Amino acid sequence: MDHVQTEVDAPSTVNILTYNCWGLKYLAKYRVERLQEIGRCIATTVPTPDIVGLQECWTQEDYLAIRKQTRHLLPYGKFYCSGIFGGGLAILSKWPIVESNMVRYPLNGRPTAFFRGDWYVGKGVACASIQTGQGRRSIIEVFCTHLHAPYAPESKDSYLCHRTAQAWEIARLMRQAAERGHAVIGMGDFNLTPSSLAYQLITTHAPMQDVWKVLHPESSLGAATHPLEKARRREIPSARYNLRENGATCDSVLNTWRWSKQQQKQLLKGQSTVVDPATPDPRAKRLDYIFFSNGLSASPSVTQWRVDSAKVGMMERHPTLDCSLSDHFSVEATISRITQHSMSNADALHHRTSMHEQTTDTALRTLTSASLHPTLYTSYNPSPTSSFLPLPSNRTPSPPNPNSVEPSASSHSFLPASTYDEILALISSDKDRAHRQRRLRLFHFVASIIVSIICFIAIWWSNHAGVSFMLVFISTFNFGGGVVQGLIGGLFEGHELRALKEFEWEIMTAKGYAEVNEGKAAGSLEGNKEQGSLNEDGVAEEKDERGEGKTSVEHGREELDVGKELWERVRASEEYSGKENARRAQGRFEEFHGNA
């Protein structure tokens, strides 16, 4: 029999911190000094973090340096190994890590982009089950990740499909954890903005809440220069506003590693530069996230949590080098256990808002001098009618309802079918590219064999030593390059194509269910319109072309048939899926339809 959870067993609050350390060996400047200081700052952060997720902590040496500084507060930790050079992920905890594993992403860059390195580090998800008290129900499942980096604007990003597939994978892991009835924390450098397809997948296909959006529902959808943010017709935010309201963790004007080369050279020469927090900050955006879920169990015996506060942290500079500790800032959040004696919603909101503003102001004072202009941020007056997406008109966020119950596992939500079409278009484009690259590389391999044979034949007939040497040299390097191209084309490109096909099938299946749900929703809406016309027996009627009445039950069946017809169109489309995949999708649909 499981131990019955009591208030003594579980902590009343859990403080969470996620941070990209920028610890690239040989490439990141002052790596050793910065990561040692990062460890000290984590240990002195207020409130003291209970669970920490680190990204880009690539070496065991750096991990141990941070552990040395934090072991007295976070006695449990795991450094995750993956890929050729390591995954760069680590999780530190106040409580025991009872289970952990590393799940690698099937799609994660390409080996030919060796100068970027994403493929070689084997990016994935660091998973840990942390036991905060006694009994199975006290488990918190933690997922720490670092998605593929964008190396171009989203419209030109050749790795957008890979990053979207990675978001789908971590959403699946978090959903499965929630279905087990555990509290779930997902955190890390997701390299995406709230306007992206990947963000929509995470917040829709997993029962996860973005803790920043919970407290700041009108925060930005991306950098101020992003088209979607421009469509909201808001003024350029200041650096301070980006930290306090938008949760910007990357590309801030307050981060020295985002300065121009000339400014960085001046800093290296010891010429300290102070940036006014009122400075417009158009490029800053939020790439680091903490997602949270109570799980899909509504049992009163399972501990329930709510988001209490969230802030951007780790903004201080190195005490001697005067540079930022990383090219990112941290995200810190506190979740509190819901009890019968919890404060009222209004009190909780006031407490969270005042606490967040106080900590942000304190951090900013460490970056500025007392002689700065008292106005710390530019005019920023959002118009409720100018939002690109339907956002609340009241800028004061409402706290989560402690009495709300999360949806059951059966109430799986889906995006609009058109959104899945966008993802399928990405997959189709990547498949075309992979097929084209595969053909070219295999052609290069065959051509290299032919050229090498010709060179060896020419050596046989050559009477000059110099000519023979050049032919051997050309043949060797030509054949070596051909073998590498053949391995990439035959092995890696095949692996990428198979992973893309799997991702495509899963998106096709989700799209099918989404279209069925849209058909049911349309039928429900039509039924609601007809509720006003009732006959003497209280049964809704509808006249068809022959003037015969149909009961609401018959009408509902008709709408289900409409949904089935929509699914038949998906099944018939061989542009995205083969016949075998369509039959498998139809089987899953029929199973779902039979249980509905």
Stockholm file with secondary structure:
# STOCKHOLM 1.0

chainA/1-596         MDHVQTEVDAPSTVNILTYNCWGLKYLAKYRVERLQEIGRCIATTVPTPDIVGLQECWTQEDYLAIRKQTRHLLPYGKFYCSGIFGGGLAILSKWPIVESNMVRYPLNGRPTAFFRGDWYVGKGVACASIQTGQGRRSIIEVFCTHLHAPYAPESKDSYLCHRTAQAWEIARLMRQAAERGHAVIGMGDFNLTPSSLAYQLITTHAPMQDVWKVLHPESSLGAATHPLEKARRREIPSARYNLRENGATCDSVLNTWRWSKQQQKQLLKGQSTVVDPATPDPRAKRLDYIFFSNGLSASPSVTQWRVDSAKVGMMERHPTLDCSLSDHFSVEATISRITQHSMSNADALHHRTSMHEQTTDTALRTLTSASLHPTLYTSYNPSPTSSFLPLPSNRTPSPPNPNSVEPSASSHSFLPASTYDEILALISSDKDRAHRQRRLRLFHFVASIIVSIICFIAIWWSNHAGVSFMLVFISTFNFGGGVVQGLIGGLFEGHELRALKEFEWEIMTAKGYAEVNEGKAAGSLEGNKEQGSLNEDGVAEEKDERGEGKTSVEHGREELDVGKELWERVRASEEYSGKENARRAQGRFEEFHGNA
#=GR chainA/1-596 SS CCCCCCTTTSCSEEEEEEEECCCCTTTSTTHHHHHHHHHHHHHHCSSCCSEEEEESCCSHHHHHHHHHHHTTTCCEEEECCCTTTCCCCEEEESSCEEEEEEEECSCCCCTTCTTTCTTTTTCEEEEEEEECSSSGGGEEEEEEEECCCCCSCGGGCTTHHHHHHHHHHHHHHHHHHHHTTCEEEEEEECCCCTTSHHHHHHHHHSCCEEHHHHHCTTCCSSCTTSHHHHTTTCCCCBHHHIIIIICCCBSCTTCGGGSCHHHHHHHHTTCCCCCCTTSBCSSCBCCEEEEEECCSCCCTTSCCEEEEEEEEECCCBCTTTCSBSSSBCEEEEEEEECCTTCCCHHHHHHHHHHHHHHHHHHHHHTTSCTTSCSCCSCCCCCCGGGCSSCCCSCSSCCCCCTTCCCCCTTCCCCCCHHHHHHHHHHHHHHHHHHHHHHHHHHHHHHHHHHHHHHHHHHHHHCCCHHHHHHHHHHHHHHHHHHHHHHHIIIIIHHHHHHHHHHHHHHHHHHHHHHHHHHHHHHHHHHHHHGGGCBCTTSCBCCBCTTCCBCCHHHHHHHHHHHHHHHHHHHHHCTTTSCHHHHHHHHHHHHHHHHHC
#=GC SS_cons         CCCCCCTTTSCSEEEEEEEECCCCTTTSTTHHHHHHHHHHHHHHCSSCCSEEEEESCCSHHHHHHHHHHHTTTCCEEEECCCTTTCCCCEEEESSCEEEEEEEECSCCCCTTCTTTCTTTTTCEEEEEEEECSSSGGGEEEEEEEECCCCCSCGGGCTTHHHHHHHHHHHHHHHHHHHHTTCEEEEEEECCCCTTSHHHHHHHHHSCCEEHHHHHCTTCCSSCTTSHHHHTTTCCCCBHHHIIIIICCCBSCTTCGGGSCHHHHHHHHTTCCCCCCTTSBCSSCBCCEEEEEECCSCCCTTSCCEEEEEEEEECCCBCTTTCSBSSSBCEEEEEEEECCTTCCCHHHHHHHHHHHHHHHHHHHHHTTSCTTSCSCCSCCCCCCGGGCSSCCCSCSSCCCCCTTCCCCCTTCCCCCCHHHHHHHHHHHHHHHHHHHHHHHHHHHHHHHHHHHHHHHHHHHHHCCCHHHHHHHHHHHHHHHHHHHHHHHIIIIIHHHHHHHHHHHHHHHHHHHHHHHHHHHHHHHHHHHHHGGGCBCTTSCBCCBCTTCCBCCHHHHHHHHHHHHHHHHHHHHHCTTTSCHHHHHHHHHHHHHHHHHC
//
